[in-house]
Amino acid sequence: MGIRTHYRMVYEAAEEKRSEVKKTVPIVAMGHLYTAGGQTVDGDGVRELYIGSLLKVGTDVFPEYIDYLALGHLHIPQTVGGSNFIRYSGSPLPIGFGEATQEKSVVLVEFSDDAPSVTNITVPRL
């Protein structure tokens, strides 16, 4: 099963559950993968586990109706494909020497009737 098919099936299952409860419930998805265009820095501890860029996926593999997509694998906090609702939160602590001076954060996502509100909260360096 491909990544696109997997996320489509997950979205369809979530949509079915949402219609059963008859409420507007946000659909939040997660993934631990490497998207095309994702930023890394030398020494950040992110390993290129695949041959070349075979498994760097584009944002087109994710259903467009997911309300928020939380990604993991890349340590730098960043949005993906210009979307504020598809993002890597980044690692909350430095994982490699290349991250020693990097600002770390966590992401707070709040849902209301409109689009989700996304706030980065800086993690203090001790």
C-alpha positions as CSV (number, residue, x, y, z in Angstrom):
1,M,0.0,0.0,0.0
2,G,1.4,3.4,-0.9
3,I,1.6,6.5,1.3
4,R,-1.1,8.3,-0.7
5,T,-3.5,5.3,-0.4
6,H,-2.8,5.0,3.3
7,Y,-3.6,8.6,4.1
8,R,-6.7,8.5,1.9
9,M,-8.0,5.5,3.8
10,V,-7.2,7.1,7.1
11,Y,-9.0,10.3,6.0
12,E,-12.1,8.3,4.8
13,A,-12.3,6.4,8.1
14,A,-12.0,9.7,10.1
15,E,-14.7,11.3,7.9
16,E,-17.0,8.3,8.5
17,K,-16.5,8.6,12.3
18,R,-17.1,12.4,12.1
19,S,-20.4,11.8,10.3
20,E,-21.5,9.2,12.9
21,V,-21.1,11.6,15.8
22,K,-22.8,14.4,13.8
23,K,-20.4,17.0,15.0
24,T,-17.8,19.2,13.4
25,V,-14.7,17.4,14.7
26,P,-11.3,18.5,13.3
27,I,-9.4,15.8,11.4
28,V,-5.8,15.7,12.6
29,A,-3.3,13.3,11.0
30,M,0.2,12.5,11.8
31,G,3.2,11.0,10.0
32,H,6.9,10.3,10.5
33,L,8.4,10.8,7.1
34,Y,10.5,13.1,5.0
35,T,8.6,15.5,2.7
36,A,10.2,17.0,-0.4
37,G,11.7,20.4,0.3
38,G,12.1,19.7,4.1
39,Q,15.0,21.5,5.7
40,T,17.8,19.9,7.6
41,V,21.2,21.1,8.8
42,D,24.5,19.3,8.9
43,G,25.0,17.6,12.2
44,D,21.3,17.6,13.2
45,G,21.1,13.8,13.6
46,V,18.6,13.3,10.8
47,R,19.8,10.3,8.8
48,E,19.1,9.9,5.1
49,L,17.6,6.4,5.4
50,Y,16.6,5.9,1.8
51,I,18.4,5.6,-1.5
52,G,18.6,9.1,-2.9
53,S,15.3,10.9,-2.5
54,L,13.0,8.0,-3.3
55,L,10.9,8.4,-0.2
56,K,10.7,12.2,0.0
57,V,7.0,12.7,-0.6
58,G,5.2,15.7,-1.9
59,T,2.3,17.3,-0.1
60,D,0.0,16.0,-2.9
61,V,0.0,12.6,-1.2
62,F,-2.1,14.0,1.7
63,P,-5.8,14.6,1.4
64,E,-6.5,18.3,1.2
65,Y,-9.3,18.1,3.7
66,I,-7.2,17.1,6.7
67,D,-7.5,20.0,9.1
68,Y,-4.0,19.7,10.5
69,L,-1.1,17.4,9.6
70,A,1.6,17.0,12.3
71,L,4.8,15.5,10.9
72,G,7.9,14.2,12.5
73,H,11.4,13.1,11.4
74,L,12.9,16.5,10.6
75,H,14.3,18.4,13.7
76,I,13.8,21.9,12.4
77,P,10.4,23.4,13.0
78,Q,8.9,24.3,9.6
79,T,5.8,24.4,7.5
80,V,5.6,22.2,4.4
81,G,4.6,23.3,0.9
82,G,3.6,26.8,2.1
83,S,0.8,25.5,4.3
84,N,0.6,26.6,7.9
85,F,-1.5,23.4,8.6
86,I,1.1,20.9,7.4
87,R,4.2,21.2,9.5
88,Y,7.0,19.6,11.4
89,S,7.1,20.7,15.0
90,G,10.8,19.9,15.1
91,S,12.5,18.3,18.0
92,P,11.9,20.1,21.4
93,L,15.6,19.4,22.4
94,P,18.8,19.5,20.4
95,I,19.4,16.0,19.0
96,G,22.8,16.6,17.3
97,F,25.7,19.0,17.6
98,G,24.4,20.9,14.5
99,E,21.3,21.9,16.6
100,A,23.2,23.4,19.6
101,T,22.3,27.0,18.8
102,Q,19.0,26.3,17.1
103,E,15.9,27.7,18.7
104,K,13.5,24.9,19.7
105,S,9.8,25.0,20.0
106,V,6.6,23.1,20.4
107,V,3.4,23.8,18.5
108,L,0.0,24.6,20.0
109,V,-2.9,24.0,17.6
110,E,-6.3,25.3,18.6
111,F,-9.5,24.7,16.7
112,S,-12.5,26.9,16.5
113,D,-15.2,27.3,13.9
114,D,-12.6,28.8,11.5
115,A,-9.3,27.4,10.4
116,P,-7.0,26.1,13.2
117,S,-4.9,28.6,15.0
118,V,-1.2,27.6,15.2
119,T,1.2,29.1,17.7
120,N,4.9,28.2,18.2
121,I,6.0,28.2,21.8
122,T,9.7,28.5,22.3
123,V,11.4,26.0,24.5
124,P,13.9,27.7,26.8
125,R,17.5,26.7,26.5
126,L,19.1,25.8,29.8
